[in-house]
Amino acid sequence: REIRKNGYFMMLYVTDDESEVVRLSKAWKMDGLILVWVPANICSVINSTVDVPLVYIDCFFNKDEHIYHNIGLEDRKGGYEITKYLLSKGHRKIAFLPCNPVFPGGDSERFAGCQEAYAELGLTIPKEAYRRLPYNREERKKIYLEITGEDSEFTALAFFADYYASEAIAFLQEHGISVPKDISITGFDNNLFSQLITPRLTTINQESREKGRLAIEMLMRLIRGEEVTEPRVSLPVRLCVRDSVKELANT
């Protein structure tokens, strides 16, 4: 909507090859680029070689001489808030399930927030409580059963994306594991999945549409040669409490 409002057209292109981004930017006459969820080392390469205005969304960067324009999120605060809530409900054995097995970024920041919430109570998160989810769905199902089986001590699962949290709720309940009676589950994003799944998902809200609007607003300023006083923006988050967490008895 913001692109059309400014009289431009959008082309959406998906690739995992940074050289392709560079090649396309030079072969096609583009006025600007929005890059979403790009690893830090690739951001550095692109910033060094692409000569059109660039704005990133949800990216993290190496410490170098480049100026990066990015619309991001208070990821660390989100991880902190969801973990603090689980701890307040009596949960201590929490499994943390980030969704990006390839490169660090938002998931790392969210987990750092989780660790902060634990540290406030003088606790640490054991290594075995941190499980990166694979892209393969069948492999994820095995993990869901493993961390909720009879031998598991976990009372809560903190997912770093609503999609995987909702997937886990549906899968576990198909296998006779009740949420939140048998296991509590939280997500991150507050997208449509969190509101349609039963029970409705306790999660962290982020304003994804605002990310898009601000990214285009920033890009338009760069295209017009105007000053951008705040090149890196972190949008706020908030906790959305719904029905997927059980309060444990005092211990």
Secondary structure, DSSP 8 states (H G I E B T S, - for coil): -HHHHTT--------S-HHHHHHHHHHS--S-EEEES--HHHHHHHHHH--S-EEEES----SSS----EEEE-HHHHHHHHHHHHHHTT--SEEEE-S-SSS-SHHHHHHHHHHHHHHHTT----GGGB----S-HHHHHHHHHHHHSTT---SEEEESSHHHHHHHHHHHHHTT--TTTT-EEE-SB--HHHHHSSS--BEEE--HHHHHHHHHHHHHHHHTT---S-SEEEE--EEE--SS-------
